[in-house]
Amino acid sequence: MLAYRSLRTAIIVGLAAGIVLCLRITQPAPGNAHAAPMFNTFTVNSLLDTADLSLLDGVCDVDPGPLTTCTLRAAIQEANAQPGADTIGFTIVGGGTITLLSILPPITDQVTITGTTAIAPPFQPQVRINANDLALGLWFSSNALTTSSNSIVSGLLVRNADAGTTGIAIRIAPGGGVGDLAVSNVTVTGCWLGVNDAGTGAGGRRT
């Protein structure tokens, strides 16, 4: 059987060199890649950067009390812990900025992350990730058993990725361990990378 390799496509609209407003990347998938069925949906309702309480219950929650508080960090942790492809959405009224206290966990399983955008031009993302001078914003990665291949992220703004070296707003690469699986066919669309909230200038020193 022949294996077909898709063409890599990239469309970038920028204000200046190193400033990316809208990005779509489709990496080639080796062989015949089949999308896994969706299993869990985690809905982020908090701008905090707190870890999940338990990775054994399949619930995104950082609040030990009666309320369910789901952060982006906790949602990624749960998506990694649960088998199969998952989705992460947002219900943050009016949007807002998630300021990272440490680098987010690498994404090691297939996930669809869907942010929200304004309804009028220039359609800026309403959910923003401030990498807070850390080296990374989001990292689509893998381990020896699972991979984030075939993931999708859309409608997010990621800025201020900088740790004294070249910061990366969204990284797509294996984890680097022995036997880690390849990462391919990750799609980034409708995201603003390395710009301020209005999209009028740089958001941080590096992208």
PyMOL commands that set and color helices and strands:
alter all, ss='L'
color gray80, all
select helices_A, chain A and resi 72-81
alter helices_A, ss='H'
color red, helices_A
select strands_A, chain A and resi 9-13+22-26+38-44+85-90+96-99+111-114+127-130+136-140+152-154+156-159+168-172+187-189+192-193
alter strands_A, ss='S'
color yellow, strands_A
deselect
rebuild
show_as cartoon
